[in-house]
Amino acid sequence: MHIQIQLPSNIGKYKAVLIQHGSIIIWKSIILYNSMDKKDKRTLLQCRTKLVEDLDVQPVLDHLFEAGILTADQVERISGNDTSARKNRALIDILPRRGPTAFKCFLESLINSDQSHLNAYLLSKNQGGSLGKETDVRSFSDVDILLELKDVKSVVDLAGRIDDILTGLAGHLEKFTDKNVELSFEGKTKYAIQFNIKAGKDNEWIKVDLLPIVNVWNNCT
């Protein structure tokens, strides 16, 4: 099944193509994240109260961003909460959707930020999760689409036009119709459009962040 979403011409005549083959869904020009191991998810749930109360989240966010587990937009959303507990809850809610290596990177971030007691606590609860074994790629649950804009020449240009670009994208997605696809528009953040999409009634919903970007390398040549 091939589904094309034609994006507005004023952002660069770019097509995002969704390709489905069985239960595997692939987007052109994006980063894919498949689901976290179920036992790792259960460990985070079991340890939620302690993490909400004790976690020093900022150095953890820095580590997870550097490791590619979190996007800049996600870090900003988490940091924007007004209390430590709310920041911690926001991170714990996002982590299960950041792929099979997110749990391991989270444990590493605890050691690197002098929170080894939390690392040890999580390990004591994690029996038979992804640690020490390879996690199979089974299904995709969270996707970031990096949309390269053809008519935006610099980061400064993008910053000045980002609100209009996101508004145009949101309006287009709200009008999207296809008998084989369900699309639920969620809204927009400062840097991204958020929506959920499902191709076929037997497939899972996929949470999508659509992030406009500039190819600065091409502009340097």
Helices and strands as residue ranges (DSSP letters): E 2-6, G 9-11, E 15-21, E 24-27, E 30-34, H 38-46, H 48-54, H 57-66, H 72-79, H 84-94, G 95-97, H 102-112, H 116-125, E 140-148, H 155-174, E 181-188, E 193-199, E 206-213, H 216-220
